[in-house]
Amino acid sequence: MRACGHSGCGAIQAGPYCDAHTRTRELGSKRANYDVRKWYGTARWQGLRARVLAEQPFCPDCEAAGEPVTPTTDVDHTIPHRGNPKLFWDRRNLRALCHACHSRKTQRGE
């Protein structure tokens, strides 16, 4: 018996994951956007992401709001790609943001 391998779960079970997280992992590959989400794990995305972060080291949204200079950590699709590969990979559709600004934008559904 050991702890569930899912981060933050303390359930004890025989396998690598508790029943709840085994189901979650199985469903993950059945999500509607599963094929698109795989793009984020590619070397192509990692290279593009690194380039965007290097080109834009500080968050423009924080700067525009008069907040302290904040390093960028996330790459945002200015126009949501919604599975469109042209929008996903288009460098002109990407900008770097700090995590807080990216999370706010995402929560607003933008």
Buried (B, 14 or more C-beta within 10 A) or exposed (E): EEEBBBEEBEEEBEEEBBEEBBEEEEEEEEEEEEEBEEBEEEEEBEEBBEBBBEEBEBBBBBEEEEEEEBEBBBBBBEEBBEEBEEBBBBEEBBBBBBEBBBEEBEEEEE
